[in-house]
Amino acid sequence: MTGLLRRVGGADLAAVPEVRHALRQMLRHWRERDSAEVAELLVSELVTNALVHTEQGAVVTATVADSRLRVEVRDFVASLPAPQATSGALPPVAEDATNGRGLALVRSLADDWGVRARPLGKVVWFEMHGEAA
């Protein structure tokens, strides 16, 4: 099993490409190249959401066990994403909007995903399946 653990500071959007790069390095031997690229996109979305919407920072963990990648982004604000962001219906987003699609991407591209309340904050996670090298 391989893993990644990163703490990112509140409002530190420079951490987003750093986390993405760290995940890319972790997955460099994963045979599912397309899945690895999608995972980079999804971790970027979740970390950006945590930093923009909570301003409290986040903890990112990623593990690969057998052929399953699991990424978790934990923040320290108890409020859960809006119901329309977690339901099957896509939230209305203007065509030229630069935000509002993060969880919709996660929902449509990950093999599985969810939100779990924690005693202090919440964890938004996704899983992708592929082949380990």
Buried (B, 14 or more C-beta within 10 A) or exposed (E): EEEBEBEBEBEEEEBBEBBBEBBBEBBEEBEBEEBBEBBBEBBBBBBBBBBBBBEBBBBBBBBBEEBBBBBBBBBBBEEEBEEEBBEEEBBEEEEEEEEEBBBBBBBEBBEEBBEEEEEEBBBBBBBBEBEBE
